[in-house]
């Protein structure tokens, strides 16, 4: 397994240096995807990349396209650089970087699987965000007809690049916050194993969130509706796969 780290960045200049410092001991190459950040953040990203050219690759998007668009560009860049897997982590400092070896070990043992985090929250989590996630979880369980995906919104995961990019290049996926859910469901439909690992998540005080309550919830609702009808079309195949010893080619 040849892995790198992909970090989508949009105006996270204040937290990114700390995230990179926590990741540095693991020695993995990092791809920063600047999703049209402001001038101050763009300058910070250039300084970080120029200061560690052997360790950090900076990919710049001229306009903000959303988290999904940034992650997809980062995964494409990772594959072009020869990596087989990419660990996605957010730039806002929510995720526990100390769990990175555990995620990579799971990917080495299961190279065809997607490894995704199941958040273990502390008291810092906004209650509205916490309860709102459960509605998305229920729709994901409906759209996969399974409980295989415990949490579809955690931004700490390891992607196997070949099957993931096959979907990205074939399907018009959501480009904003809905991407995290949609790619998991479609990978599950495709037969990619999903491995859930618990990981601590905290919301930093005065942390920067780009979740747009109305617009992103509408995008997520539309995504779930599209996936539901997609599940209905695939229903015979999904049920066939549940029969022991049966597989469709």
VENBEL-V202705 format. One record per helix or strand of 3 or more residues. SS is the DSSP state (a for helix, b for strand). FROM is the first residue (numbers start at 1). TO is the last residue. If there is no record, write none. Layout:
ss = {SS SS}
from = {FROM FROM}
to = {TO TO}
//
This chain:
ss = {b a b a b a b a b a b a a b a}
from = {3 13 30 39 56 67 85 97 114 127 157 161 179 194 213}
to = {9 24 35 51 61 80 88 109 121 144 160 170 190 201 241}
//
